[in-house]
Amino acid sequence: DKGVVAWKTERKNSEGNITTLTWGNGVLLATSNIEGITGYDALSGRRLWGYNDAGIKIYEGNSSFSNDLFHLTAGSYYYRFAPQTGEVKYRAKLPFEVSASSVPLVLGDTIMVGTSNRGVVAYNVREERLLWKSEVLPSIINTLPNSSAKMKTVAASPILVGKYVVFGALDGRVYILNRDNGLAQKGSSLGAPILTTAAVAKDFLIFSDFSGNLSVFKLNL
């Protein structure tokens, strides 16, 4: 309410990263290139725990919070962490490479997430089963090291709007899918790559694209 700094981390060798902070049960999940992922007390900034698997670049992942657990996807791996202790509750190898900037949408044991070359996929982590994939057109621009032209990359995060999954892709198109089978219901081309996640405000769906335009659609799903 006053805009003053409540706390700040000042750890040595804790090089930052561009991934999104995730809040859950009073804990902030943060990442750094050196320390991997760290859980902080959201009120005091006290470091609660840290985790770094030297064999996996988990700092390149993104996370969401659902059912009292952090869900993190990184590279071709999926993790579930307990917020207060950082205990790894579950870990799975994925048959695809997750986009480094896409936050997983978690629905029970199913995750829906953007990939580096397979569009958006829905995957049941317990059954280790690919439920569906929605491939997009080749990327308009090169965003190496995460993607290159001709790759079917989704950098944005899929969101749930009613019974539909909505996202934009680097091919410049908006996709609206049936959440159960991944079949396209509607779509539109903005003509410029979409790297950011869509926003929903009342009956409107809002996208920003790489050319700087803001596109607002009236929801009629």
N, C-alpha and C positions, 0 to 999 in steps of 0.2 A: 504493500500500500504506500510505501515511502520511496521505493526505488533504490534503497541502499543495499550494498552487498551483504548478504547474511553469512555466507562462508565461501571460501575458495580453496581448492586443493593446490598444494604446493609440493608435490612429490618430485624428487629428482628422477631424471630419465623416464618420465612418463609422457613421452611424445604423443601428441593428440591425434585425432582422426576425424573423419567427416561423418561418421555414422551417427544415427539419431539416439539421443538419450531415451531410456525407457523407464517409466515409473511404475512400481507395483508394491502394494503393502508397505508403503513408507520407505522403500528402497529405490535408489536410482542406479540403473545398470549403465555403465559407461565403458568405452573401449579406448585402448591406446595401442600404438604400434609396438611398444616394447613390453608392456605389462599384460597384454591380452585384455580380458574383461575384468571389471572391478565393480563390486557392489558398495554403494555409499549410503549412509543414513541420510535421508532426504532433508531432514531438519537441521542436523548439525554438520554434515559433510564428513563425518567420521568414516574411515575406511573399514568396512565390515569383513570383506573377503576379496580374494583375487584368484583368477584362474587363467593359466596360459599353457596350452598344449603346443609344445615345440614343433610337433609334426603337422599341425593344422593352423592356418592363418585365421584364427577365429576373430581377430581384430577387424577383418574385412567383412564381417557379417552384420546383420541387423536383427533386431529383436522386437517382440511384442509381448504383452502380458495378458494371460487368459487362464482362468481356473486356478488362480493363486500360484502360477508358475511363470517364469520367464521362458519364452520360446525363441531360440536363436538359430538362424541359418547362416552358414558361412562356407563358401566354396561348395563342396559336395557333402556337407555334414549338417545334421540337425541336433540341437541340444535342448534339454529342459533343465532349468536350474531352480532350486529353491531360493526365494528372495533373501531371507535372513541369513542363511548359512552358505549359499553358493553350491550346495551339494548337487551333483549331477544326477538327476532323477532318471534320465533316459538319454541315449545317444544313438543315432542311426546314420548309416552311410546312404547318401541319396544317389540315384542313377542319373543325375543331371547336375549342372553347375549353376548355382544360384547367382543372380545379379547382385553385385556388392552393395547396391543402394536400394534394393527392394525389401520392404518389411513384410514378413510372412503374415498372411491372414490365417488365423487359427480357428478351426471349427471342430472341436473335439479332437480326434486323432488325425484329422485331415488338415494339411497345410496347403495354402494356395499362395504361390509366390512367383515373381518374375525371374526368368532365367537369362543366361547370356546368349543362348542360341536356340531356345525351344519355345519362345513366347512365354505364356503363363501356364503353369501346370498345377494340378490338384493331386496330392499324393497322401495316401494313408500310411503314416509312419509305423504304426503297430503291425499292420499286415504287410508292410513293404510292397505296396501295390500302387501303381500309377492309375488313378481313376480317370483322368482325362488330361489332354493338353490342347491348348489353343495357340497354334503357331501364328505368328504375325508375318508381315512382309519384311524384306531385308531393310536394315537401317539406312536412313538417309545420310547420316554423318558417322564419322569415325570417332569413338570415345575411348580409344585405347588408354590404359591397358584392359579396360573392362569389356570393350566390344570393338568391332571393326565393321566397315561397310560390308554389306552382304550377309552379316549375321542377323539373326532374328531375335533382337534383344529387347527386353522390357526392363527399363531402369526404374520405372515408377512402381509404387506399391498397389496391388489390387485392393479395392474396397468393396464391402458388401452393401448393396442398396436393395433392400427388400429381398427378393429371391434371385437377384442378379449380382454378378461380379463385374465391376467396372474398372477399367484402367486405360491409360494411354501408352503408346509405344514409340520407339525411335523411328518407326516408319511414318510417323505423323498422323496416325489414325487413332480414333477413340473406339474402344471395344466394349460392348455390353453382352455378357454371356449368361446363359442359364447356369446357375450355380451347381446343379445336379449332374449335368452332362457336358458342360463346357461349350455347348453349341451357341453360335453367335445369334443374338436376337436383333440387335441394331448396331449401327456404326456410322462413323462420319470421319472424313479426312480434313485435317486442319492445315495440311500442306507444309508443316514444319515439325521437327522432332519433338516429342513430348517426354520430358525427363522427370517431371514433378507429378506428385500424386494428386488426384482429383479431390475437390472439396464439395460437400453437399450442404446447401443452405436452403431450408424449407423445401420448396418444390423445384430447386434449381441445382444443376450440376455444372461445376466450374473447372475449367482447365486453363493452364498457362502453357505456352509452347516456347520453343527455342528462339523464335523470331521476336518474342516480347509481347505477343498478342494474348489477350484474355478472352476466352470463349465461354459463353454462358448458354446452357441448354435448359429448356423447360422440361422437367421430368414428366413423362407420360408412359410409365412402364406397366 
